[in-house]
Amino acid sequence: MSNKLHKIKEGGQSAGLEITGQLIEYLLAVVAAVVCIAVPLYAKEGYDQIGNAKFEIYRNILRLGFIPLLMLAVLYGVFCFLEKKKWSLSITDGFVLAYLLATVLAAVLSGFYEDALWGTFGWNMGLFSQVSFVLLYLLLSRFGKCYRPVLVILCAVSAIVFLIGIMHRLGIDPIGFYRGLSDGQMAQFLSTVGQATWYASYLVVVLPMGIAVFLFTGDKIWKIVSGIYTVIGFCTLVTQNSDSAYFALAGFMLIFFWVCVEKRESLRRFMFVCMLFFLSGTVMSFLMRIDPNPELQYDFLTNLILNSALTWVLLGICLALYVALRCRQDKTYPAEMMLRVRWVVLIGVGVVFAGIVGLIILQTSRFLPEKVSQRLSSISYFTWNETWGNGRGRIWSFVVKVFREENILYKLVGVGPDCLSSYVAAYHSGEAELYWGQKVLTNAHNEWLNMLINGGILGFISYGGIFVTAVGRFLKTERRNILLTGIAAAAVSYMAYNFFCYQQVCCTPFVFILMGIGEYLYREKDEGV
């Protein structure tokens, strides 16, 4: 009798575990899908305080969704304990948990408790946001079974956002957000996201997912759909007018090349994608001349893509390589040669990067010949000073100086999540006022430097470890698939873009959603989840 009761009890626990897990999976998919719809599209009053409006809707969604999710997660944990089910942690999970602990420590020890909780006004990247990113990752990494509709919704919504962004650049306003704005204001805002750099941050996180499907899918319908999506994404990328987006483009295209070079067919598709990018530049250059905005001043790289002969030259090179690969379809290439090409390109990129840094140092130190120096002086990026990168030179120098002068506690744990402005106001207000007057320095305009000062050395290492380990694991040859490759590319794109920008609600939740789904997909092969 006791054995029968024990079996019934065990059966009840197993059923409870399964039912609770399914409830979490479905509810989590709903919450993630609503975030993917509402955050990009919602705007309370057009562009007026649009950043705060988006954070408000994001916060409300998570408040409503996370309360039942966390209650169910606790119940699930109880069933796991009763069933003696073991939990496995990956190295990325470890960095995520370490980051959570580091962020809580920073908030508690900073002394700026209210600011640390919600963050600076307009950015709102305080403790609440950081914990929400961690929870999105952790929940999706364990209960992300319904990831397919979430990813479809994410890309479908982004296609709408991108199309509106393209129309805005062409002087067409289908949603009425430009009504009453001046040409100068219209040059700064795009689509339903708002400020152009915020729009670009959303673009570079989501776009790699669609490109990955186009590069690697074998399904004709998905190839056509993802091809259209890729063209839409490229057309808005070349017109969004933020140079930072091109660093993100270089990052995710390098990841795709790294994978594509292993097979001739995928390498051929990669060359086709490159052609689509440069062709998008030529087409949009023509279309934007029809009804130009006189106040829209192109950044250096945007102007290079839209208005220089270099685009045509690169388009021709990509076309020639594509034709060469297509004409030799019946011939095989030794694997060693393909891998050698991979390393040649990677080393070449490293040499170019080192060369640019070297030129900046030489130009700034005035060691270059006068003729060379005069030619480089026409490009502001080659001279390091306080105005470099739209004022980032001054900001980065100031933030590094602030970090150097911090005590050992602040160096280790930071001044608190999104608390740079509070810390500067308390301890460096005079110097900041000399630089920026009454304007508030909200962040370092470099996510990694910002993380160093807000989260300290502990937060910086753990936060960086999340991205580095996720990308490395998702690209392992034996685990790699279409989605993991796209997620790895999206994470690298985010890292590259935010070298010049910062966390905000239009991009950071989405990269954590993607990495959480990636962790779930990676674990599938180990645990058969």
C-alpha positions as CSV (number, residue, x, y, z in Angstrom):
1,M,0.0,0.0,0.0
2,S,2.8,2.4,0.9
3,N,4.5,1.6,-2.4
4,K,1.4,2.5,-4.3
5,L,1.0,5.8,-2.4
6,H,4.6,6.6,-3.1
7,K,4.2,5.9,-6.8
8,I,1.0,8.1,-6.9
9,K,2.9,10.8,-5.1
10,E,5.8,10.6,-7.5
11,G,3.4,10.6,-10.5
12,G,1.7,13.7,-9.1
13,Q,5.1,15.5,-8.7
14,S,6.1,14.6,-12.2
15,A,2.8,15.8,-13.6
16,G,3.1,19.0,-11.6
17,L,6.6,19.6,-12.9
18,E,5.5,19.1,-16.5
19,I,2.4,21.2,-16.2
20,T,4.2,24.0,-14.4
21,G,7.0,24.0,-17.0
22,Q,4.5,24.2,-19.8
23,L,2.7,27.1,-18.2
24,I,6.0,29.0,-17.9
25,E,6.9,28.2,-21.5
26,Y,3.6,29.6,-22.9
27,L,3.4,32.6,-20.6
28,L,7.1,33.5,-21.2
29,A,6.5,33.3,-25.0
30,V,3.6,35.7,-24.6
31,V,5.6,38.2,-22.5
32,A,8.6,38.0,-24.9
33,A,6.3,38.5,-27.9
34,V,4.5,41.5,-26.4
35,V,7.9,43.1,-25.7
36,C,8.9,42.5,-29.3
37,I,5.7,44.2,-30.5
38,A,5.2,47.0,-28.0
39,V,8.7,48.4,-27.4
40,P,9.5,49.1,-31.1
41,L,6.0,50.3,-32.0
42,Y,4.7,52.1,-29.0
43,A,4.9,55.9,-28.7
44,K,2.6,57.7,-26.4
45,E,2.8,61.2,-28.1
46,G,5.0,60.7,-31.1
47,Y,8.6,61.6,-30.6
48,D,7.9,63.7,-27.4
49,Q,9.6,61.8,-24.6
50,I,9.6,58.7,-26.7
51,G,12.4,57.0,-24.7
52,N,10.5,57.3,-21.5
53,A,7.3,56.1,-23.1
54,K,9.0,53.0,-24.4
55,F,10.6,52.3,-21.0
56,E,7.2,52.7,-19.4
57,I,5.5,50.2,-21.6
58,Y,8.5,47.8,-21.2
59,R,8.3,48.1,-17.4
60,N,4.5,47.6,-17.3
61,I,4.8,44.5,-19.5
62,L,7.4,42.9,-17.3
63,R,5.6,43.9,-14.1
64,L,2.5,42.1,-15.3
65,G,4.3,39.2,-16.8
66,F,7.1,38.5,-14.4
67,I,5.0,38.3,-11.2
68,P,3.2,35.1,-12.3
69,L,6.3,33.9,-14.1
70,L,8.4,34.1,-11.0
71,M,5.7,32.5,-8.9
72,L,5.5,29.6,-11.3
73,A,9.3,29.4,-11.5
74,V,9.4,29.0,-7.6
75,L,6.8,26.3,-7.8
76,Y,8.8,24.6,-10.6
77,G,11.9,24.8,-8.4
78,V,10.0,23.0,-5.6
79,F,8.9,20.2,-7.9
80,C,12.5,19.9,-9.2
81,F,13.8,19.6,-5.6
82,L,11.2,16.9,-4.8
83,E,12.0,15.1,-8.0
84,K,15.7,15.5,-7.3
85,K,16.2,17.0,-10.8
86,K,19.7,18.3,-11.3
87,W,20.3,21.8,-12.7
88,S,23.2,22.4,-15.0
89,L,24.9,25.7,-15.5
90,S,26.9,26.7,-18.5
91,I,29.8,29.2,-18.4
92,T,27.5,31.8,-19.9
93,D,25.0,31.2,-17.2
94,G,27.8,31.6,-14.6
95,F,28.7,35.0,-16.0
96,V,25.0,36.1,-16.1
97,L,24.6,35.2,-12.4
98,A,27.9,36.9,-11.6
99,Y,26.7,40.0,-13.4
100,L,23.4,39.9,-11.4
101,L,25.3,39.8,-8.1
102,A,27.8,42.5,-9.2
103,T,24.9,44.8,-10.3
104,V,23.0,44.3,-7.0
105,L,26.3,45.0,-5.1
106,A,26.8,48.2,-7.1
107,A,23.3,49.4,-6.4
108,V,23.5,48.7,-2.7
109,L,27.0,50.2,-2.2
110,S,26.7,53.2,-4.5
111,G,24.9,55.5,-2.1
112,F,22.6,56.7,-5.0
113,Y,19.8,54.3,-4.1
114,E,16.8,55.8,-6.0
115,D,18.9,56.6,-9.1
116,A,20.4,53.1,-9.0
117,L,17.0,51.5,-8.9
118,W,15.5,53.2,-11.9
119,G,18.4,54.9,-13.6
120,T,19.0,58.3,-15.1
121,F,15.8,60.0,-16.5
122,G,15.4,59.3,-20.2
123,W,17.7,56.2,-20.1
124,N,16.3,54.2,-17.2
125,M,19.0,51.6,-17.2
126,G,19.0,51.1,-13.4
127,L,18.8,48.0,-11.3
128,F,15.2,47.2,-12.5
129,S,16.3,47.1,-16.2
130,Q,19.5,45.1,-15.4
131,V,17.6,42.5,-13.4
132,S,15.0,42.3,-16.2
133,F,17.7,41.5,-18.8
134,V,19.1,38.8,-16.6
135,L,15.6,37.3,-16.0
136,L,14.7,37.3,-19.7
137,Y,17.9,35.4,-20.4
138,L,17.6,32.9,-17.6
139,L,13.9,32.1,-18.2
140,L,14.3,31.8,-22.0
141,S,17.4,29.7,-21.6
142,R,15.4,27.1,-19.6
143,F,11.8,27.6,-20.9
144,G,12.3,28.9,-24.4
145,K,10.5,26.1,-26.2
146,C,8.1,28.5,-28.0
147,Y,11.0,30.5,-29.4
148,R,9.9,30.2,-33.1
149,P,6.8,32.5,-32.9
150,V,8.8,34.9,-30.8
151,L,11.5,35.2,-33.4
152,V,9.0,35.4,-36.2
153,I,7.2,38.3,-34.4
154,L,10.5,40.0,-33.7
155,C,11.5,40.0,-37.3
156,A,8.0,40.8,-38.7
157,V,7.6,43.8,-36.4
158,S,11.1,45.0,-37.3
159,A,10.3,44.8,-41.0
160,I,7.4,47.3,-40.4
161,V,9.7,49.5,-38.4
162,F,12.4,49.4,-41.1
163,L,9.9,50.2,-43.9
164,I,8.7,53.3,-42.0
165,G,12.3,54.3,-41.5
166,I,12.9,54.1,-45.2
167,M,9.8,56.1,-46.0
168,H,10.8,58.7,-43.5
169,R,14.1,59.2,-45.2
170,L,12.3,59.5,-48.6
171,G,10.0,62.3,-47.1
172,I,7.0,60.1,-46.7
173,D,5.3,60.0,-43.3
174,P,2.7,57.2,-43.2
175,I,2.2,57.4,-39.4
176,G,2.0,61.2,-38.9
177,F,5.0,61.4,-36.5
178,Y,6.7,64.1,-38.6
179,R,3.6,66.4,-38.4
180,G,4.7,69.8,-37.1
181,L,8.4,69.0,-37.0
182,S,11.1,71.1,-38.7
183,D,13.5,69.6,-41.3
184,G,16.2,69.6,-38.7
185,Q,14.1,67.6,-36.3
186,M,13.0,65.2,-39.0
187,A,16.7,64.5,-39.8
188,Q,17.2,63.4,-36.2
189,F,14.2,61.0,-35.8
190,L,13.2,57.8,-37.6
191,S,10.3,55.5,-37.7
192,T,8.6,54.5,-34.4
193,V,11.8,54.2,-32.5
194,G,12.8,57.8,-32.2
195,Q,16.3,59.3,-32.2
196,A,18.4,58.0,-35.1
197,T,21.1,56.3,-33.0
198,W,18.4,54.5,-30.9
199,Y,16.8,53.4,-34.2
200,A,20.2,52.1,-35.5
201,S,20.8,50.2,-32.2
202,Y,17.5,48.3,-32.7
203,L,18.3,47.8,-36.4
204,V,21.7,46.2,-35.9
205,V,20.5,43.7,-33.2
206,V,17.5,42.3,-35.2
207,L,18.7,42.5,-38.8
208,P,21.4,39.7,-38.5
209,M,18.7,37.2,-37.7
210,G,17.0,37.7,-41.1
211,I,20.3,37.7,-42.9
212,A,21.3,34.4,-41.2
213,V,18.1,32.7,-42.5
214,F,18.8,34.0,-46.0
215,L,22.4,32.7,-45.9
216,F,21.7,29.2,-44.6
217,T,18.1,28.2,-45.2
218,G,17.4,25.4,-47.7
219,D,13.7,26.3,-47.9
220,K,12.7,28.3,-51.0
221,I,9.9,30.3,-49.3
222,W,12.0,31.3,-46.3
223,K,14.8,32.2,-48.7
224,I,12.6,34.6,-50.6
225,V,11.0,36.1,-47.4
226,S,14.4,36.5,-45.7
227,G,15.9,37.9,-48.9
228,I,13.2,40.6,-49.0
229,Y,13.8,41.3,-45.3
230,T,17.5,41.6,-45.9
231,V,17.0,44.2,-48.7
232,I,14.7,46.2,-46.5
233,G,17.2,46.1,-43.7
234,F,20.1,47.2,-45.9
235,C,18.1,50.0,-47.4
236,T,17.4,51.5,-44.0
237,L,20.9,50.8,-42.7
238,V,22.5,52.9,-45.5
239,T,20.2,55.8,-44.7
240,Q,19.9,55.8,-40.9
241,N,22.9,58.1,-40.8
242,S,24.9,56.7,-37.8
243,D,28.4,55.7,-38.5
244,S,28.3,53.4,-35.5
245,A,26.0,51.1,-37.5
246,Y,28.7,50.4,-40.0
247,F,31.0,49.1,-37.2
248,A,28.1,46.8,-36.3
249,L,27.7,45.8,-39.9
250,A,31.4,44.9,-40.1
251,G,31.1,42.9,-36.9
252,F,28.1,40.7,-38.0
253,M,29.3,40.3,-41.6
254,L,32.7,39.1,-40.3
255,I,30.9,36.4,-38.2
256,F,28.9,35.4,-41.3
257,F,32.0,35.2,-43.4
258,W,33.7,33.1,-40.8
259,V,30.9,30.5,-41.1
260,C,30.2,30.8,-44.8
261,V,33.7,30.2,-46.0
262,E,33.4,26.6,-44.9
263,K,31.1,25.8,-47.9
264,R,31.1,27.1,-51.4
265,E,27.3,27.5,-51.6
266,S,27.1,29.5,-48.4
267,L,30.1,31.6,-49.5
268,R,28.3,32.3,-52.8
269,R,25.3,33.5,-50.8
270,F,27.5,35.6,-48.7
271,M,28.8,37.4,-51.8
272,F,25.3,37.9,-52.9
273,V,24.4,39.5,-49.6
274,C,27.4,41.8,-50.0
275,M,26.0,42.7,-53.4
276,L,22.6,43.4,-51.9
277,F,24.2,45.8,-49.4
278,F,26.1,47.9,-52.0
279,L,23.2,47.8,-54.4
280,S,20.9,49.1,-51.6
281,G,23.4,52.0,-51.3
282,T,23.2,52.9,-54.9
283,V,19.4,52.6,-55.1
284,M,18.7,54.6,-51.9
285,S,21.2,57.3,-53.1
286,F,19.1,57.8,-56.2
287,L,15.8,57.7,-54.4
288,M,16.9,60.2,-51.7
289,R,17.7,62.8,-54.3
290,I,14.0,63.0,-55.4
291,D,12.9,64.9,-52.3
292,P,16.0,65.6,-50.2
293,N,15.9,67.0,-46.6
294,P,18.2,70.1,-46.7
295,E,19.0,69.6,-43.0
296,L,20.1,66.0,-43.3
297,Q,23.9,66.1,-43.1
298,Y,25.4,62.7,-43.8
299,D,28.0,61.2,-41.4
300,F,31.3,60.2,-43.1
301,L,30.5,56.5,-43.7
302,T,26.9,57.2,-44.8
303,N,28.1,59.7,-47.3
304,L,30.8,57.3,-48.5
305,I,28.2,54.6,-49.2
306,L,25.6,56.8,-50.8
307,N,27.7,59.3,-52.7
308,S,31.1,57.9,-53.6
309,A,32.4,55.8,-56.5
310,L,33.7,53.3,-53.9
311,T,30.3,51.7,-53.6
312,W,30.3,50.9,-57.3
313,V,33.8,49.5,-57.2
314,L,33.0,47.2,-54.3
315,L,29.7,46.2,-55.9
316,G,31.7,45.2,-59.0
317,I,34.2,43.2,-57.0
318,C,31.4,41.3,-55.2
319,L,29.7,40.6,-58.5
320,A,32.9,39.2,-60.0
321,L,33.5,37.0,-57.0
322,Y,29.8,35.8,-57.0
323,V,30.0,34.9,-60.7
324,A,33.3,33.1,-60.2
325,L,31.8,31.0,-57.4
326,R,28.7,30.3,-59.4
327,C,30.6,29.3,-62.6
328,R,32.7,26.8,-60.7
329,Q,29.8,25.0,-59.0
330,D,31.0,21.5,-60.2
331,K,34.5,22.0,-58.7
332,T,35.4,21.4,-55.1
333,Y,37.7,23.5,-53.0
334,P,40.0,21.9,-50.5
335,A,38.9,22.6,-46.9
336,E,42.4,23.7,-46.0
337,M,42.3,26.5,-48.7
338,M,38.9,27.8,-47.5
339,L,40.2,27.9,-43.9
340,R,43.3,29.7,-45.1
341,V,41.1,32.3,-46.8
342,R,39.2,32.7,-43.5
343,W,42.4,33.5,-41.6
344,V,43.8,35.8,-44.4
345,V,40.6,37.9,-44.2
346,L,40.7,37.9,-40.4
347,I,44.3,39.0,-40.3
348,G,43.6,41.6,-43.0
349,V,40.8,43.1,-41.0
350,G,43.2,43.2,-38.0
351,V,45.8,44.9,-40.1
352,V,43.3,47.5,-41.4
353,F,42.1,48.2,-37.8
354,A,45.6,48.5,-36.5
355,G,46.5,50.7,-39.4
356,I,43.6,53.1,-38.7
357,V,44.6,53.3,-35.0
358,G,48.2,53.9,-36.1
359,L,47.2,56.7,-38.5
360,I,45.1,58.4,-35.7
361,I,48.1,58.3,-33.4
362,L,50.5,59.6,-36.0
363,Q,48.1,62.2,-37.3
364,T,47.3,63.5,-33.8
365,S,51.0,63.5,-32.9
366,R,51.8,65.3,-36.2
367,F,54.4,62.7,-37.2
368,L,53.0,62.3,-40.8
369,P,54.3,64.2,-43.9
370,E,52.5,67.4,-44.4
371,K,50.7,66.3,-47.6
372,V,49.4,63.1,-46.0
373,S,48.4,65.1,-42.9
374,Q,46.4,67.6,-44.9
375,R,44.5,64.9,-46.7
376,L,43.7,63.1,-43.5
377,S,42.7,66.3,-41.7
378,S,39.6,66.5,-43.9
379,I,38.3,63.3,-42.1
380,S,37.7,64.2,-38.5
381,Y,38.0,60.6,-37.3
382,F,41.8,60.6,-38.0
383,T,42.5,63.4,-35.4
384,W,42.0,62.5,-31.8
385,N,40.8,65.5,-29.8
386,E,37.8,66.6,-27.6
387,T,35.5,66.8,-30.6
388,W,36.4,63.3,-32.0
389,G,33.3,61.2,-32.7
390,N,30.7,63.9,-32.0
391,G,32.3,64.8,-28.7
392,R,33.2,61.3,-27.6
393,G,36.8,62.2,-27.3
394,R,36.0,64.6,-24.5
395,I,33.5,62.2,-22.8
396,W,35.8,59.2,-22.9
397,S,38.8,61.2,-21.6
398,F,36.7,62.6,-18.8
399,V,35.2,59.3,-17.8
400,V,38.6,57.6,-17.7
401,K,39.9,60.4,-15.5
402,V,36.9,60.0,-13.2
403,F,37.5,56.2,-12.9
404,R,41.2,56.7,-12.1
405,E,40.3,59.0,-9.2
406,E,37.8,56.7,-7.7
407,N,38.5,54.8,-4.4
408,I,39.1,51.1,-4.5
409,L,35.5,50.2,-3.6
410,Y,34.1,52.2,-6.5
411,K,36.7,50.7,-8.8
412,L,35.7,47.2,-7.9
413,V,31.9,47.5,-7.7
414,G,31.2,50.7,-9.6
415,V,29.1,53.8,-8.8
416,G,25.8,52.0,-9.4
417,P,23.8,51.0,-12.4
418,D,23.1,54.1,-14.6
419,C,24.5,56.3,-11.9
420,L,27.3,58.1,-13.7
421,S,25.4,61.4,-13.9
422,S,24.7,61.2,-10.1
423,Y,28.3,60.4,-9.3
424,V,29.6,63.2,-11.5
425,A,27.1,65.7,-10.0
426,A,28.2,64.7,-6.5
427,Y,32.0,64.6,-7.0
428,H,32.9,66.3,-10.3
429,S,30.2,68.9,-10.9
430,G,32.6,71.8,-11.4
431,E,34.7,70.1,-14.0
432,A,31.7,68.7,-15.8
433,E,30.1,72.2,-15.9
434,L,33.2,73.6,-17.5
435,Y,33.0,71.0,-20.3
436,W,29.2,70.8,-20.8
437,G,27.6,73.7,-19.0
438,Q,24.2,72.9,-17.7
439,K,23.9,69.7,-19.8
440,V,24.0,66.4,-17.9
441,L,26.6,63.7,-18.7
442,T,24.3,60.7,-18.6
443,N,26.7,58.0,-19.7
444,A,30.1,57.4,-21.3
445,H,28.7,56.9,-24.9
446,N,30.6,53.6,-24.8
447,E,28.8,50.7,-23.2
448,W,32.0,48.9,-22.1
449,L,33.5,52.0,-20.5
450,N,30.1,52.9,-19.1
451,M,29.9,49.4,-17.6
452,L,33.4,49.8,-16.1
453,I,32.5,52.9,-14.2
454,N,28.9,52.0,-13.3
455,G,29.5,48.3,-12.5
456,G,33.1,48.4,-11.6
457,I,35.7,45.9,-12.6
458,L,33.5,43.0,-11.3
459,G,30.5,44.2,-13.4
460,F,32.7,44.9,-16.5
461,I,34.3,41.4,-16.4
462,S,31.0,39.5,-15.8
463,Y,29.0,41.5,-18.4
464,G,31.7,41.1,-21.0
465,G,32.0,37.4,-20.2
466,I,28.3,37.0,-21.1
467,F,28.8,38.1,-24.6
468,V,32.2,36.5,-25.3
469,T,31.3,33.1,-24.0
470,A,27.9,33.1,-25.7
471,V,29.4,34.0,-29.1
472,G,32.2,31.4,-28.7
473,R,29.8,28.6,-27.7
474,F,27.1,29.4,-30.3
475,L,29.7,29.3,-33.1
476,K,31.1,25.8,-32.2
477,T,31.1,23.8,-35.4
478,E,29.4,20.7,-33.8
479,R,26.5,22.9,-32.3
480,R,26.1,25.5,-35.0
481,N,22.8,26.0,-36.8
482,I,21.0,28.8,-38.6
483,L,19.6,30.5,-35.5
484,L,22.7,30.1,-33.3
485,T,24.8,31.7,-36.1
486,G,22.3,34.6,-36.4
487,I,22.2,35.1,-32.6
488,A,26.0,35.1,-32.4
489,A,26.2,37.6,-35.2
490,A,23.5,39.8,-33.4
491,A,25.5,39.7,-30.2
492,V,28.7,40.7,-32.0
493,S,26.8,43.5,-33.8
494,Y,25.5,44.8,-30.5
495,M,29.0,44.7,-29.0
496,A,30.5,46.6,-31.9
497,Y,27.7,49.2,-32.1
498,N,27.7,49.9,-28.5
499,F,31.4,50.6,-28.5
500,F,30.2,54.0,-29.5
501,C,26.8,53.9,-27.8
502,Y,25.0,52.6,-24.8
503,Q,22.4,50.4,-23.2
504,Q,18.8,51.4,-23.8
505,V,15.3,49.9,-24.0
506,C,15.2,49.7,-27.8
507,C,18.2,47.3,-28.1
508,T,19.4,45.7,-24.9
509,P,16.3,43.6,-24.0
510,F,16.3,42.1,-27.5
511,V,19.9,41.0,-27.4
512,F,19.3,39.3,-24.1
513,I,16.1,37.7,-25.5
514,L,18.2,36.4,-28.4
515,M,21.0,35.1,-26.2
516,G,18.5,33.4,-23.9
517,I,17.0,31.6,-26.9
518,G,20.5,30.8,-28.1
519,E,21.3,29.2,-24.8
520,Y,18.1,27.1,-25.0
521,L,19.0,25.9,-28.5
522,Y,22.5,25.1,-27.4
523,R,21.2,23.1,-24.4
524,E,18.7,21.1,-26.6
525,K,21.5,18.8,-27.8
526,D,22.7,18.1,-24.3
527,E,19.4,17.5,-22.5
528,G,16.9,16.9,-25.3
529,V,14.7,19.7,-24.0
